[in-house]
Amino acid sequence: MRYFSPAMVRFMGVALLACAGLSGCGGGGGSGNSSSNAAAPSPASAASPASTPVATAPAQPAPPAAPVNTTVTQSTTANVQPITVANIATGTRNMLQTSVTICVPGTTTCQTIDNIQVDTGSQGLRILASVLSPALALPSVTSSAGSTVGQCSVFGTGYTWGAVRSADIQLAGEVAPGTSIQVIADPALPTVPTDCANAGISMQTATTLRSNGILGVGPFAVDCGASCASTALSRWYYACSGGTCTSSTLAVSQQVANPISRFAADNNGLVIELPAVAATGASAVTGTMTFGIGSQANNALGSAQVLPSNTATGFVSTVFQGLTYGTSFIDSGSNGLFLTLTSLPKCGLWFCPTSPQSYAATVTGTDGSTANATFAIGNATTLFGSGNNAFSNLAGPSSSYFDWGLPFFFGRRIFTAIESRVTPAGNGPYYAF
């Protein structure tokens, strides 16, 4: 799920999490990151894909009941984190999830949180305060003046607000020590700043967030970067004291961070691998998120085509039906493919062709390298009616960008390299598949 940073300076994509039933759409994601020499973002009112209205899909048969929490069985391989797409309590389809363990820094006081969405379109771990044990007293991150730091995260479908706290993050056998995370709806900061509250739908509960949190593992080390370190930006970081929160700068070292970037090893990116699914979908699938690129035998690039992305925005380009979409990104947090296609009938936010359609496009990196990509679009009403939860052909319209969402991941091995980190194919950021 993607967080749109204003004017695309720190943006990798747009959060699009569309509904599969009658309820309103939730969704999250994270910001892209600014490189150290990027310009400061323009005001949040700038036109962006994030302003795209999120429509409710047509009424569909309700999916089978599901538990609120689905534990993902942990791997015995140190750099491999299991991931799954399955039925979730809100009925939202194509939600890639995992379980994350967080600890009070430097201690063995830990808790494993289930139903955390895996998002290659954002940076940082964001967890609902409501799912944290009272015994897990995570220390607050404080500003240079000693104020508690709060954060507003604005996504394509709304916002999250909460305190920034420090935690040791454990994923498989890897640990990101003393890493800043956002605790959503943290009772220590109950009042949402007005500029944040005006950013859209409040996503402060498991129902509206459609998960217990978001694990942002995109191509940047932190969620904002140098811009937030030098300028107090609206809807980013806040210094909070006496019940009042005001926009504030925050050092890069204290910003909410991509946990992978804090690992001692395997810290230059990741590869997500999910099995192919039938045209009618699958009830559930399991796959792997392997940390590192070219650092071990199990994360070698092999024959994958490397596509460097913009160092400030994370964008690549997609050429589709003779048009080039420079705002293009590969995002496990978008639960559909989103693209401009006027020839197909729509049903709410989704495409509903009378019969399945096949297409081809070309993804282009900033160095001119290309990779061909084929995809299919099915009838969303039929797919939702199947009761399945994982679809490789679920798609909806966009106005000016090309979002290779979770359907693109099925049957592929997709790498995301972190900015400036050394890999066998050169420094990130890049995608490869």
C-alpha positions in Angstrom: 0.0 0.0 0.0 1.5 3.2 -1.0 1.9 6.5 0.7 2.0 9.4 -1.7 4.6 12.0 -0.6 3.6 15.4 -2.0 4.8 16.3 -5.5 6.3 12.8 -5.8 9.6 13.9 -4.1 9.6 11.0 -1.6 7.0 9.0 -3.3 7.2 5.5 -4.8 3.5 4.9 -5.5 0.0 5.4 -4.4 -1.9 3.4 -1.8 -4.8 1.6 -3.4 -6.6 -0.9 -1.4 -10.0 -1.4 -2.9 -13.0 -3.1 -1.4 -14.3 -6.6 -2.2 -17.7 -6.1 -0.6 -20.1 -3.5 0.7 -17.9 -1.9 3.3 -15.8 1.2 2.6 -12.2 0.8 1.5 -9.3 0.9 3.8 -5.7 0.9 2.9 -2.3 2.1 3.8 1.2 2.3 2.6 4.2 4.4 3.3 6.0 7.2 1.8 8.8 7.0 -0.6 12.0 8.5 0.6 13.9 11.6 -0.6 17.5 11.1 -1.4 20.0 13.2 0.4 20.0 15.8 -2.4 16.3 15.8 -3.2 14.3 19.0 -3.1 11.7 19.6 -0.4 8.2 18.5 -1.2 5.5 20.9 -2.3 2.4 21.4 -0.2 0.2 18.3 0.4 -2.5 19.9 -1.8 -0.5 19.1 -4.9 -2.3 17.0 -7.4 -1.3 13.3 -7.0 -2.6 9.8 -7.6 -3.4 9.8 -3.9 -6.3 12.1 -4.6 -8.0 9.4 -6.7 -11.4 8.7 -5.0 -11.6 5.1 -3.7 -15.0 3.7 -4.7 -16.8 0.8 -3.2 -17.0 -2.3 -5.3 -20.4 -3.8 -6.2 -22.1 -6.0 -3.6 -20.5 -9.4 -3.5 -21.3 -12.6 -1.5 -19.5 -12.3 1.8 -16.3 -14.4 2.1 -16.2 -17.2 4.7 -15.7 -16.0 8.2 -12.1 -15.6 9.3 -10.3 -15.1 12.6 -9.0 -11.7 13.3 -5.5 -13.0 13.6 -3.8 -15.5 11.3 -0.4 -16.5 12.5 2.2 -17.0 9.8 4.4 -20.0 10.6 8.0 -18.9 11.0 10.8 -20.1 8.9 13.9 -21.9 10.1 16.0 -20.1 7.5 17.6 -17.0 9.0 16.9 -14.6 6.1 13.5 -16.0 4.9 10.2 -14.7 6.3 7.0 -16.6 5.3 4.2 -14.5 3.8 0.6 -15.4 3.0 -2.5 -14.2 1.2 -5.6 -15.6 2.8 -9.1 -14.8 4.1 -9.0 -11.9 6.6 -11.6 -10.5 8.9 -12.6 -7.6 6.7 -13.0 -9.7 3.6 -10.5 -7.6 1.6 -8.8 -9.7 -1.1 -5.2 -9.8 -2.1 -3.8 -8.7 1.2 -0.2 -9.9 1.6 0.5 -10.5 5.3 3.1 -11.8 7.7 3.8 -11.9 11.4 6.4 -9.5 13.1 8.1 -9.8 16.5 8.9 -6.6 18.3 10.8 -6.2 21.5 11.7 -3.5 24.0 15.1 -2.5 22.8 17.9 -4.6 24.3 15.6 -6.9 26.2 13.8 -10.2 25.8 10.4 -8.6 26.4 8.8 -9.3 23.1 5.5 -9.8 21.3 4.7 -11.3 18.0 2.0 -9.4 16.0 0.0 -11.2 13.3 -1.8 -9.8 10.3 0.8 -7.3 9.3 0.6 -6.2 5.7 3.8 -6.5 3.6 4.2 -3.4 1.5 7.0 -2.8 -1.0 5.5 0.7 -1.5 6.5 2.2 1.8 9.2 2.3 4.4 8.9 1.4 8.1 6.8 -0.6 10.5 3.5 0.8 11.7 1.5 -1.1 14.3 -1.8 -0.4 16.0 -1.5 0.4 19.7 -4.6 -1.7 20.3 -2.8 -4.9 19.5 0.3 -4.2 21.7 0.5 -5.9 25.1 0.6 -3.4 28.1 3.8 -5.2 29.1 5.5 -4.1 25.9 6.6 -0.6 27.1 8.4 0.7 24.0 10.4 3.9 24.7 9.3 7.1 23.0 11.5 8.8 20.4 12.0 12.4 21.5 13.1 15.5 19.7 16.3 17.5 20.4 14.2 19.6 22.8 12.9 16.6 24.6 9.3 16.6 23.1 7.6 13.3 22.2 7.7 12.7 18.5 4.4 12.0 16.7 3.9 11.1 13.0 1.2 11.6 10.5 1.3 9.1 7.6 -0.9 10.0 4.7 -2.0 7.2 2.3 -4.0 7.0 -0.8 -7.1 6.1 1.2 -6.5 8.0 4.4 -4.1 8.6 7.3 -2.6 7.1 10.4 -1.5 9.1 13.4 0.6 8.0 16.4 3.7 8.2 18.4 7.1 7.3 17.1 8.7 4.7 19.4 11.8 2.5 19.4 11.8 -1.3 19.1 14.0 -4.2 18.2 12.3 -5.7 15.1 12.7 -9.4 14.5 12.0 -11.0 11.1 13.0 -14.6 10.6 16.5 -14.7 12.1 17.3 -11.0 11.3 17.1 -8.2 13.8 16.8 -4.4 13.3 17.9 -3.1 16.7 16.6 0.1 18.2 14.5 1.0 15.1 11.9 3.8 15.1 8.3 2.6 14.4 5.0 4.3 14.3 2.5 3.2 16.9 -0.9 4.0 15.4 -3.5 5.5 17.7 -1.0 5.6 20.5 -2.9 6.8 23.6 0.0 9.0 24.6 -0.9 11.3 21.6 -4.7 11.1 21.5 -5.3 14.3 19.5 -4.8 14.2 15.8 -3.3 17.4 14.4 -5.8 19.3 12.2 -3.7 19.1 9.0 -3.4 15.3 9.5 -7.1 14.8 10.2 -7.9 16.7 7.0 -5.9 14.2 4.9 -8.7 11.7 4.4 -10.2 8.7 6.2 -8.9 7.9 9.6 -7.2 4.5 9.5 -6.7 4.0 13.3 -8.3 0.6 13.8 -7.9 -2.9 12.5 -11.1 -2.5 10.5 -10.2 0.7 8.7 -6.5 -0.2 8.3 -7.6 -3.8 7.3 -4.6 -5.2 9.2 -2.9 -4.9 12.5 -0.1 -2.9 10.9 2.0 -2.3 7.8 5.6 -3.5 7.2 7.1 -1.1 4.7 10.0 -2.8 2.9 10.3 -0.4 -0.1 13.5 0.8 -1.8 14.5 3.5 0.7 16.1 3.2 4.2 13.7 5.7 6.0 10.3 7.0 5.2 11.2 10.7 4.7 14.9 11.4 4.7 16.8 14.6 4.4 13.7 16.8 3.7 12.2 16.1 7.1 15.6 16.5 8.8 16.0 20.1 7.4 12.4 21.3 7.2 9.3 21.0 9.4 6.9 19.6 6.9 3.1 19.4 7.4 1.8 15.8 7.7 5.1 14.3 8.6 6.8 14.5 12.0 5.6 16.5 15.0 7.0 17.6 18.4 4.3 17.1 21.0 4.2 18.7 24.4 1.3 19.5 26.8 -1.3 18.1 24.4 -0.1 20.2 21.5 1.7 18.8 18.4 3.4 21.0 15.9 5.3 20.1 12.7 8.9 19.5 13.4 12.2 18.4 11.9 13.5 15.0 12.8 17.0 13.6 12.3 17.2 10.9 9.7 18.6 8.5 12.3 15.3 8.9 14.3 12.9 8.6 11.4 10.7 5.5 10.9 13.0 3.1 9.1 12.7 0.2 6.7 13.8 -2.6 9.1 15.8 -4.4 6.4 18.1 -1.4 6.2 19.0 -1.9 9.9 19.9 -5.6 9.6 23.6 -6.5 10.3 23.6 -8.5 7.0 21.2 -9.1 4.1 20.4 -5.4 4.3 20.5 -4.2 0.7 17.0 -5.3 -0.3 14.6 -8.3 -0.6 13.0 -10.7 -2.9 9.3 -11.7 -2.7 8.2 -14.9 -4.3 4.6 -16.1 -4.6 3.3 -19.1 -6.5 1.2 -18.7 -9.6 -2.6 -18.9 -9.1 -5.3 -20.1 -11.5 -7.4 -17.6 -13.4 -10.2 -18.2 -11.0 -8.0 -17.4 -8.0 -7.0 -19.4 -4.9 -8.4 -19.6 -1.4 -5.0 -19.0 0.0 -1.3 -19.0 -1.0 1.9 -18.9 0.9 5.3 -17.6 -0.3 8.5 -16.2 1.0 10.2 -12.8 1.6 13.9 -13.4 1.4 16.2 -10.6 2.8 19.2 -9.5 0.9 20.2 -9.4 -2.8 23.2 -11.5 -3.8 24.3 -11.8 -0.2 23.4 -15.5 0.0 22.7 -18.4 -2.4 18.9 -18.0 -1.8 18.7 -14.4 -2.9 20.8 -14.4 -6.0 19.5 -12.3 -8.9 20.1 -15.1 -11.4 18.5 -14.1 -14.8 16.3 -11.4 -13.4 16.2 -8.1 -15.4 17.4 -5.2 -13.3 15.4 -2.0 -13.7 16.9 1.0 -11.9 14.3 3.3 -10.4 14.4 7.1 -9.8 16.6 7.8 -6.7 14.2 10.5 -5.5 10.8 8.9 -6.2 11.4 5.2 -6.8 9.5 5.4 -10.1 10.2 3.4 -13.3 8.3 3.8 -16.5 5.7 1.5 -18.2 4.9 1.6 -21.9 1.3 0.3 -22.4 -0.7 0.5 -25.6 1.6 3.1 -27.1 1.6 5.4 -24.1 4.4 5.9 -21.5 3.5 6.2 -17.8 6.5 7.7 -16.0 4.7 7.3 -12.7 5.0 3.5 -12.5 5.9 1.3 -9.6 5.8 -2.3 -8.3 3.8 -2.4 -5.1 2.8 -5.5 -3.0 0.6 -3.2 -0.9 -1.9 -2.4 -3.7 -4.4 -5.2 -3.9 -5.0 -4.8 -7.7 -3.3 -3.7 -10.8 -4.3 -0.1 -11.5 -3.9 1.3 -15.0 -5.4 3.5 -17.7 -7.7 1.4 -19.9 -10.9 2.9 -21.3 -12.0 -0.1 -23.4 -13.1 -2.2 -20.5 -16.4 -1.9 -18.6 -16.1 -1.1 -14.9 -17.9 -2.1 -11.8 -17.2 0.3 -9.0 -13.4 0.6 -8.7 -12.7 -2.5 -10.7 -12.7 -3.7 -14.3 -15.4 -6.2 -15.3 -14.8 -7.4 -18.8 -17.3 -9.8 -20.2 -14.5 -12.3 -20.7 -10.9 -12.4 -19.4 -8.5 -10.2 -21.3 -4.7 -10.6 -21.8 -2.3 -7.7 -22.3 1.4 -6.9 -22.6 3.5 -3.9 -21.4 7.1 -3.0 -21.2 8.7 -1.8 -17.9 11.7 0.6 -18.4 14.3 1.5 -15.9 16.0 4.9 -15.6 19.0 3.6 -17.6 16.8 2.5 -20.5 16.8 -1.2 -19.6 13.5 -2.9 -20.3 11.5 -6.0 -19.3 8.4 -7.3 -20.9 5.5 -8.0 -18.7 2.3 -9.8 -19.5 -0.9 -9.7 -17.4 -4.5 -10.6 -17.5 -7.7 -8.8 -16.3 -10.7 -10.8 -15.2 -14.2 -9.9 -14.2 -14.1 -8.6 -10.6 -17.7 -9.5 -9.9 -17.0 -13.1 -10.9 -13.7 -13.2 -9.0 -15.3 -11.9 -5.8 -18.2 -14.2 -6.2 -15.8 -17.2 -6.2 -15.0 -16.7 -2.5 -11.3 -16.9 -3.2 -8.9 -14.5 -1.7 -5.8 -14.4 -4.0 -6.2 -13.2 -7.6 -3.6 -12.5 -10.3 -6.0 -10.8 -12.6 -7.8 -8.3 -10.4 -7.5 -4.8 -11.9 -9.0 -1.3 -11.8 -8.7 2.0 -13.6 -6.2 4.8 -12.8 -6.0 8.2 -14.5 -2.3 8.8 -15.0 -0.1 6.1 -13.4 0.6 2.4 -13.7 0.5 0.5 -10.5 1.9 -3.1 -10.7 0.1 -4.2 -7.6 0.0 -7.6 -5.8 -1.5 -9.5 -8.8 1.8 -8.9 -10.6 3.7 -10.8 -7.9 2.0 -14.1 -8.4 4.2 -16.6 -10.3 7.2 -14.2 -10.2 10.3 -13.6 -8.2 10.5 -9.8 -7.6 13.4 -8.0 -6.1 13.4 -4.5 -4.5 16.9 -3.0 -3.9 17.3 -0.2 -1.3 18.7 3.1 -2.3 22.6 3.4 -2.2 23.0 -0.1 -1.0 25.6 -2.2 -2.9 24.3 -5.2 -4.8 25.9 -7.5 -7.4 23.9 -5.5 -10.0 25.0 -2.1 -8.7 23.5 0.2 -6.1 19.8 0.5 -5.5 17.2 1.6 -5.9 15.9 -0.8 -8.5 13.4 -3.5 -9.2 14.2 -6.8 -10.8 12.1 -9.7 -12.1 
